[in-house]
Amino acid sequence: MMSVKDRVKNANRIFYDIVGSSYEKLDGKRTGGLKNYLAWQLDFISKKTGSGSILDLGCGSGFVSNIAKDYFIKRYAIDISPKMLEIIDDDTLIKINSDADPIPIESESLDCVVTFAVLHHCYTYDQMFHEIHRVLRKGGIYYSDHDMDAQ
C-alpha cells in the first residue's frame, strides 16, 4: 500500500502532468513585478555565493531557472512532473525529473537551492531539507519564498 507521502507526490505529478502546457496561463501570478523581485533576490544570493550553481527544486515551468540564467553559471531544475520539464525551452538548463528525496545531485556541490512556491506541495519536509543540506556546499544558501501576493 502506498504511503500518504507517496500518494501526495503521485497526485502532484499527475496534476502537473495534466496542466503542464497551460500552467502559466492558469496560474497567472508570474508578473513582471514578481520577476523583478526574484531577480533582485537571486542577484543578491549570487553575489554572496560566487554565482556558481543553483538548483530550482520543484521548478515547475522554469520561472526561477529562467531568471537565474543572468546570475548563475550552472543551473539545475528538478521537478516531479516530466510534462512540466518538457515545457521549459532552455538548452543550457540541466533538467532532472525527480522528487526532492533523494535529490540526484552530488553532495556539497551547489551554491544555492531555491524552493519557490513549493512547500505547500509537500506532505513532509524532513527528508527534503536533509537533501537540501546535503547538496549545498559550505556557505551555500537555501532560499524559499512563497507568498507571491505579498510582493
Secondary structure, DSSP 8 states (H G I E B T S, - for coil): ---HHHHHHHHHHHHHHHHGGGHHHHH----HHHHHHHHHHHHHHHHHHTS-EEEEET-TTTHHHHHHTTT-SEEEEEES-HHHHHT---TTSEEEE--SSS--S-TT-EEEEEEES-GGG-S--HHHHHHHHHHEEEEEEEEEE--GGG-
